[in-house]
Amino acid sequence: MRKLGWTPFIVHAVELRPLEQSNILKEFSRVISEGPVDWLVFMSPTGVDAFFEMLKSHSSILPSASGQIRIMAVGPKTSGALGHHGVQDVVVPERYSSAGIVNHLSRFEMKGQRVVLVRSSAADNRLGTSLISKGASVDTITIYQSIIPTKRESVLDFLAGLEKGRFQAVLFTSAASASNLFSMAELEIPVSQLIHSLRSVIVGAIGPATAERLRELGIDPSVPGRHLIEDAIGELVKKYEEGSVEV
C-alpha cells in the first residue's frame, strides 16, 4: 500500500491462537487411524506452521497417513509456507478459495477419496459439504482458534477515524474479521451507524466467503478476480481513482 502512495491502518479484529500440540496430534492420529488419506488440504499459512510444529516431535506418524497422499494449498502464500517446511509438489487451485478447491478436486474421481482439511475453528462447513456431495469422505483437523482479540485499541481507533472521514477504503481479509469487527463495534456504537460509515468508503473483500458475510451484515464489497491481498488492494485503489464511492 505504501508503494502505491497510500497509508495503511491495521485493525486487529482476529486473534489466531494455535491449539496445544497434544490436541493437534490427537486429532491427526485419530484421522490417520481410520485409514489412508488421499488429499491433505491446508487453508492458511498459520495452519501449515502449526501443523509442522507438531510434526517436529512426532514426524513418525506422517508416513502412516500417506501412501499416495497429495498436498493442496488454498493459495500461493499457503503453498509458500509448505515449501518453507520442505514440502514439494503442492497443488494450488486456479481460484484461491474454497470454491476453487472444490472445482479443482472435481476434475478427479472423488467417490471414495478421503480428504482432510487443516483449518481454523472459525471455518464454516460449506467446503466439506461440497466435497461430500462429490462423493468424498471429509475430515477436518482444527489447527488453531480464530477468536475475538482481547485488546481493542485498534478497533476503537478505527471507529473514531471512520467517523471523522480519515479512511478512503477498508479491506476485509476474512469472514471472521468482518464478524468480529461488527461484534466489537456494537459495544461502542449502533450497528446502523457502522454500516452507514462503511457505506461512505470503498469496501473490499479478499474472497467470496468474506464478501458473503459482509453482505449478510449489510455491506456490498468489491472482490478481486484473484483472491490475493495485492489484487484486492489494487481493486480498491482503482475504484478510488475512478471515484466510485457514493457518500
TORKOL-4160 file (C-alpha; in steps of 0.2 Angstrom, whole numbers, padded with zeros to 4 digits, m for minus):
247
<pt num="1" X="0000" Y="0000" Z="0000"/>
<pt num="2" X="0014" Y="0012" Z="0004"/>
<pt num="3" X="0022" Y="0008" Z="m0013"/>
<pt num="4" X="0005" Y="0014" Z="m0021"/>
<pt num="5" X="0006" Y="0030" Z="m0010"/>
<pt num="6" X="m0007" Y="0025" Z="0002"/>
<pt num="7" X="m0005" Y="0024" Z="0021"/>
<pt num="8" X="m0011" Y="0008" Z="0029"/>
<pt num="9" X="m0020" Y="0006" Z="0046"/>
<pt num="10" X="m0021" Y="m0011" Z="0053"/>
<pt num="11" X="m0037" Y="m0016" Z="0063"/>
<pt num="12" X="m0034" Y="m0031" Z="0074"/>
<pt num="13" X="m0051" Y="m0040" Z="0073"/>
<pt num="14" X="m0045" Y="m0058" Z="0074"/>
<pt num="15" X="m0033" Y="m0066" Z="0086"/>
<pt num="16" X="m0026" Y="m0083" Z="0080"/>
<pt num="17" X="m0022" Y="m0095" Z="0094"/>
<pt num="18" X="m0014" Y="m0112" Z="0089"/>
<pt num="19" X="m0021" Y="m0126" Z="0099"/>
<pt num="20" X="m0010" Y="m0136" Z="0110"/>
<pt num="21" X="0002" Y="m0148" Z="0100"/>
<pt num="22" X="m0005" Y="m0163" Z="0110"/>
<pt num="23" X="m0023" Y="m0158" Z="0104"/>
<pt num="24" X="m0017" Y="m0157" Z="0086"/>
<pt num="25" X="m0008" Y="m0173" Z="0087"/>
<pt num="26" X="m0023" Y="m0182" Z="0095"/>
<pt num="27" X="m0034" Y="m0176" Z="0081"/>
<pt num="28" X="m0022" Y="m0181" Z="0067"/>
<pt num="29" X="m0019" Y="m0198" Z="0075"/>
<pt num="30" X="m0037" Y="m0201" Z="0075"/>
<pt num="31" X="m0039" Y="m0196" Z="0057"/>
<pt num="32" X="m0025" Y="m0207" Z="0051"/>
<pt num="33" X="m0030" Y="m0222" Z="0062"/>
<pt num="34" X="m0046" Y="m0223" Z="0051"/>
<pt num="35" X="m0037" Y="m0226" Z="0035"/>
<pt num="36" X="m0026" Y="m0219" Z="0021"/>
<pt num="37" X="m0028" Y="m0200" Z="0017"/>
<pt num="38" X="m0029" Y="m0196" Z="m0002"/>
<pt num="39" X="m0029" Y="m0177" Z="0000"/>
<pt num="40" X="m0022" Y="m0166" Z="0014"/>
<pt num="41" X="m0028" Y="m0148" Z="0011"/>
<pt num="42" X="m0021" Y="m0133" Z="0020"/>
<pt num="43" X="m0031" Y="m0117" Z="0021"/>
<pt num="44" X="m0019" Y="m0105" Z="0028"/>
<pt num="45" X="0000" Y="m0102" Z="0032"/>
<pt num="46" X="m0004" Y="m0101" Z="0050"/>
<pt num="47" X="m0011" Y="m0119" Z="0049"/>
<pt num="48" X="0004" Y="m0125" Z="0040"/>
<pt num="49" X="0016" Y="m0118" Z="0053"/>
<pt num="50" X="0006" Y="m0125" Z="0067"/>
<pt num="51" X="0004" Y="m0142" Z="0059"/>
<pt num="52" X="0023" Y="m0144" Z="0055"/>
<pt num="53" X="0027" Y="m0138" Z="0073"/>
<pt num="54" X="0018" Y="m0153" Z="0079"/>
<pt num="55" X="0027" Y="m0164" Z="0067"/>
<pt num="56" X="0044" Y="m0159" Z="0073"/>
<pt num="57" X="0042" Y="m0170" Z="0088"/>
<pt num="58" X="0030" Y="m0183" Z="0080"/>
<pt num="59" X="0036" Y="m0185" Z="0062"/>
<pt num="60" X="0035" Y="m0204" Z="0063"/>
<pt num="61" X="0016" Y="m0203" Z="0062"/>
<pt num="62" X="0016" Y="m0195" Z="0045"/>
<pt num="63" X="0021" Y="m0210" Z="0034"/>
<pt num="64" X="0007" Y="m0220" Z="0041"/>
<pt num="65" X="m0005" Y="m0207" Z="0034"/>
<pt num="66" X="0001" Y="m0207" Z="0017"/>
<pt num="67" X="0003" Y="m0219" Z="0003"/>
<pt num="68" X="m0002" Y="m0209" Z="m0012"/>
<pt num="69" X="m0006" Y="m0194" Z="m0001"/>
<pt num="70" X="m0007" Y="m0177" Z="m0011"/>
<pt num="71" X="m0005" Y="m0160" Z="m0003"/>
<pt num="72" X="m0016" Y="m0145" Z="m0008"/>
<pt num="73" X="m0014" Y="m0127" Z="m0003"/>
<pt num="74" X="m0028" Y="m0114" Z="m0004"/>
<pt num="75" X="m0016" Y="m0101" Z="m0012"/>
<pt num="76" X="0002" Y="m0096" Z="m0015"/>
<pt num="77" X="0006" Y="m0090" Z="0002"/>
<pt num="78" X="0000" Y="m0106" Z="0010"/>
<pt num="79" X="0010" Y="m0116" Z="m0004"/>
<pt num="80" X="0025" Y="m0105" Z="0001"/>
<pt num="81" X="0023" Y="m0109" Z="0019"/>
<pt num="82" X="0023" Y="m0128" Z="0014"/>
<pt num="83" X="0039" Y="m0125" Z="0004"/>
<pt num="84" X="0047" Y="m0117" Z="0018"/>
<pt num="85" X="0044" Y="m0134" Z="0028"/>
<pt num="86" X="0051" Y="m0144" Z="0014"/>
<pt num="87" X="0035" Y="m0150" Z="0006"/>
<pt num="88" X="0036" Y="m0150" Z="m0013"/>
<pt num="89" X="0023" Y="m0154" Z="m0027"/>
<pt num="90" X="0010" Y="m0144" Z="m0019"/>
<pt num="91" X="m0006" Y="m0142" Z="m0029"/>
<pt num="92" X="m0014" Y="m0125" Z="m0029"/>
<pt num="93" X="m0031" Y="m0122" Z="m0037"/>
<pt num="94" X="m0033" Y="m0109" Z="m0050"/>
<pt num="95" X="m0045" Y="m0099" Z="m0039"/>
<pt num="96" X="m0038" Y="m0096" Z="m0021"/>
<pt num="97" X="m0054" Y="m0101" Z="m0012"/>
<pt num="98" X="m0064" Y="m0115" Z="m0005"/>
<pt num="99" X="m0074" Y="m0115" Z="m0021"/>
<pt num="100" X="m0058" Y="m0116" Z="m0031"/>
<pt num="101" X="m0053" Y="m0131" Z="m0021"/>
<pt num="102" X="m0069" Y="m0139" Z="m0025"/>
<pt num="103" X="m0068" Y="m0135" Z="m0043"/>
<pt num="104" X="m0050" Y="m0142" Z="m0044"/>
<pt num="105" X="m0054" Y="m0158" Z="m0035"/>
<pt num="106" X="m0069" Y="m0161" Z="m0045"/>
<pt num="107" X="m0058" Y="m0164" Z="m0060"/>
<pt num="108" X="m0054" Y="m0181" Z="m0052"/>
<pt num="109" X="m0065" Y="m0195" Z="m0047"/>
<pt num="110" X="m0069" Y="m0191" Z="m0029"/>
<pt num="111" X="m0080" Y="m0205" Z="m0025"/>
<pt num="112" X="m0071" Y="m0214" Z="m0010"/>
<pt num="113" X="m0057" Y="m0202" Z="m0009"/>
<pt num="114" X="m0053" Y="m0196" Z="0008"/>
<pt num="115" X="m0049" Y="m0178" Z="0011"/>
<pt num="116" X="m0043" Y="m0170" Z="0026"/>
<pt num="117" X="m0045" Y="m0151" Z="0029"/>
<pt num="118" X="m0032" Y="m0142" Z="0040"/>
<pt num="119" X="m0041" Y="m0126" Z="0046"/>
<pt num="120" X="m0046" Y="m0114" Z="0059"/>
<pt num="121" X="m0061" Y="m0115" Z="0072"/>
<pt num="122" X="m0069" Y="m0101" Z="0063"/>
<pt num="123" X="m0071" Y="m0110" Z="0046"/>
<pt num="124" X="m0089" Y="m0115" Z="0041"/>
<pt num="125" X="m0094" Y="m0132" Z="0034"/>
<pt num="126" X="m0098" Y="m0127" Z="0016"/>
<pt num="127" X="m0081" Y="m0133" Z="0009"/>
<pt num="128" X="m0083" Y="m0150" Z="0017"/>
<pt num="129" X="m0102" Y="m0151" Z="0012"/>
<pt num="130" X="m0097" Y="m0148" Z="m0006"/>
<pt num="131" X="m0084" Y="m0161" Z="m0006"/>
<pt num="132" X="m0095" Y="m0174" Z="0002"/>
<pt num="133" X="m0108" Y="m0170" Z="m0012"/>
<pt num="134" X="m0095" Y="m0175" Z="m0024"/>
<pt num="135" X="m0093" Y="m0192" Z="m0016"/>
<pt num="136" X="m0078" Y="m0188" Z="m0005"/>
<pt num="137" X="m0075" Y="m0193" Z="0013"/>
<pt num="138" X="m0070" Y="m0177" Z="0023"/>
<pt num="139" X="m0062" Y="m0175" Z="0040"/>
<pt num="140" X="m0057" Y="m0158" Z="0047"/>
<pt num="141" X="m0042" Y="m0155" Z="0059"/>
<pt num="142" X="m0044" Y="m0139" Z="0069"/>
<pt num="143" X="m0027" Y="m0132" Z="0070"/>
<pt num="144" X="m0030" Y="m0115" Z="0078"/>
<pt num="145" X="m0043" Y="m0105" Z="0086"/>
<pt num="146" X="m0049" Y="m0089" Z="0077"/>
<pt num="147" X="m0056" Y="m0078" Z="0091"/>
<pt num="148" X="m0060" Y="m0060" Z="0095"/>
<pt num="149" X="m0045" Y="m0051" Z="0102"/>
<pt num="150" X="m0044" Y="m0046" Z="0120"/>
<pt num="151" X="m0035" Y="m0030" Z="0115"/>
<pt num="152" X="m0047" Y="m0017" Z="0107"/>
<pt num="153" X="m0037" Y="m0002" Z="0104"/>
<pt num="154" X="m0035" Y="m0003" Z="0086"/>
<pt num="155" X="m0054" Y="m0006" Z="0083"/>
<pt num="156" X="m0058" Y="0010" Z="0094"/>
<pt num="157" X="m0045" Y="0020" Z="0084"/>
<pt num="158" X="m0053" Y="0013" Z="0068"/>
<pt num="159" X="m0071" Y="0018" Z="0073"/>
<pt num="160" X="m0065" Y="0035" Z="0078"/>
<pt num="161" X="m0056" Y="0038" Z="0062"/>
<pt num="162" X="m0070" Y="0031" Z="0051"/>
<pt num="163" X="m0082" Y="0043" Z="0059"/>
<pt num="164" X="m0070" Y="0058" Z="0056"/>
<pt num="165" X="m0068" Y="0053" Z="0037"/>
<pt num="166" X="m0050" Y="0048" Z="0039"/>
<pt num="167" X="m0051" Y="0032" Z="0028"/>
<pt num="168" X="m0054" Y="0031" Z="0010"/>
<pt num="169" X="m0055" Y="0012" Z="0009"/>
<pt num="170" X="m0057" Y="m0004" Z="0020"/>
<pt num="171" X="m0051" Y="m0021" Z="0016"/>
<pt num="172" X="m0058" Y="m0036" Z="0025"/>
<pt num="173" X="m0046" Y="m0052" Z="0024"/>
<pt num="174" X="m0058" Y="m0065" Z="0031"/>
<pt num="175" X="m0076" Y="m0068" Z="0036"/>
<pt num="176" X="m0071" Y="m0069" Z="0054"/>
<pt num="177" X="m0063" Y="m0052" Z="0053"/>
<pt num="178" X="m0080" Y="m0045" Z="0047"/>
<pt num="179" X="m0090" Y="m0054" Z="0060"/>
<pt num="180" X="m0078" Y="m0049" Z="0074"/>
<pt num="181" X="m0077" Y="m0031" Z="0069"/>
<pt num="182" X="m0096" Y="m0029" Z="0070"/>
<pt num="183" X="m0096" Y="m0038" Z="0087"/>
<pt num="184" X="m0083" Y="m0027" Z="0094"/>
<pt num="185" X="m0090" Y="m0011" Z="0087"/>
<pt num="186" X="m0108" Y="m0014" Z="0093"/>
<pt num="187" X="m0101" Y="m0012" Z="0111"/>
<pt num="188" X="m0097" Y="0006" Z="0106"/>
<pt num="189" X="m0109" Y="0012" Z="0093"/>
<pt num="190" X="m0125" Y="0006" Z="0085"/>
<pt num="191" X="m0123" Y="m0006" Z="0071"/>
<pt num="192" X="m0133" Y="0005" Z="0059"/>
<pt num="193" X="m0120" Y="0019" Z="0062"/>
<pt num="194" X="m0106" Y="0007" Z="0057"/>
<pt num="195" X="m0115" Y="0002" Z="0042"/>
<pt num="196" X="m0118" Y="0020" Z="0037"/>
<pt num="197" X="m0100" Y="0024" Z="0039"/>
<pt num="198" X="m0093" Y="0009" Z="0029"/>
<pt num="199" X="m0105" Y="0013" Z="0015"/>
<pt num="200" X="m0096" Y="0030" Z="0014"/>
<pt num="201" X="m0080" Y="0022" Z="0009"/>
<pt num="202" X="m0074" Y="0009" Z="m0003"/>
<pt num="203" X="m0075" Y="m0008" Z="0005"/>
<pt num="204" X="m0066" Y="m0024" Z="m0002"/>
<pt num="205" X="m0067" Y="m0042" Z="0002"/>
<pt num="206" X="m0052" Y="m0054" Z="m0001"/>
<pt num="207" X="m0064" Y="m0068" Z="m0007"/>
<pt num="208" X="m0082" Y="m0074" Z="m0009"/>
<pt num="209" X="m0084" Y="m0081" Z="0008"/>
<pt num="210" X="m0079" Y="m0064" Z="0016"/>
<pt num="211" X="m0090" Y="m0055" Z="0003"/>
<pt num="212" X="m0105" Y="m0066" Z="0008"/>
<pt num="213" X="m0103" Y="m0062" Z="0026"/>
<pt num="214" X="m0101" Y="m0043" Z="0023"/>
<pt num="215" X="m0117" Y="m0044" Z="0013"/>
<pt num="216" X="m0126" Y="m0053" Z="0027"/>
<pt num="217" X="m0120" Y="m0038" Z="0038"/>
<pt num="218" X="m0127" Y="m0025" Z="0026"/>
<pt num="219" X="m0111" Y="m0021" Z="0016"/>
<pt num="220" X="m0109" Y="m0024" Z="m0003"/>
<pt num="221" X="m0090" Y="m0026" Z="m0006"/>
<pt num="222" X="m0079" Y="m0027" Z="m0021"/>
<pt num="223" X="m0070" Y="m0044" Z="m0024"/>
<pt num="224" X="m0054" Y="m0046" Z="m0034"/>
<pt num="225" X="m0053" Y="m0058" Z="m0048"/>
<pt num="226" X="m0039" Y="m0067" Z="m0039"/>
<pt num="227" X="m0041" Y="m0069" Z="m0021"/>
<pt num="228" X="m0024" Y="m0061" Z="m0016"/>
<pt num="229" X="m0021" Y="m0046" Z="m0004"/>
<pt num="230" X="m0011" Y="m0037" Z="m0019"/>
<pt num="231" X="m0026" Y="m0039" Z="m0031"/>
<pt num="232" X="m0038" Y="m0034" Z="m0018"/>
<pt num="233" X="m0028" Y="m0018" Z="m0014"/>
<pt num="234" X="m0026" Y="m0014" Z="m0032"/>
<pt num="235" X="m0045" Y="m0016" Z="m0034"/>
<pt num="236" X="m0048" Y="m0003" Z="m0020"/>
<pt num="237" X="m0036" Y="0009" Z="m0027"/>
<pt num="238" X="m0043" Y="0008" Z="m0044"/>
<pt num="239" X="m0061" Y="0011" Z="m0038"/>
<pt num="240" X="m0055" Y="0026" Z="m0028"/>
<pt num="241" X="m0046" Y="0033" Z="m0043"/>
<pt num="242" X="m0062" Y="0031" Z="m0053"/>
<pt num="243" X="m0072" Y="0040" Z="m0039"/>
<pt num="244" X="m0084" Y="0026" Z="m0037"/>
<pt num="245" X="m0089" Y="0030" Z="m0018"/>
<pt num="246" X="m0106" Y="0036" Z="m0015"/>
<pt num="247" X="m0106" Y="0046" Z="0000"/>
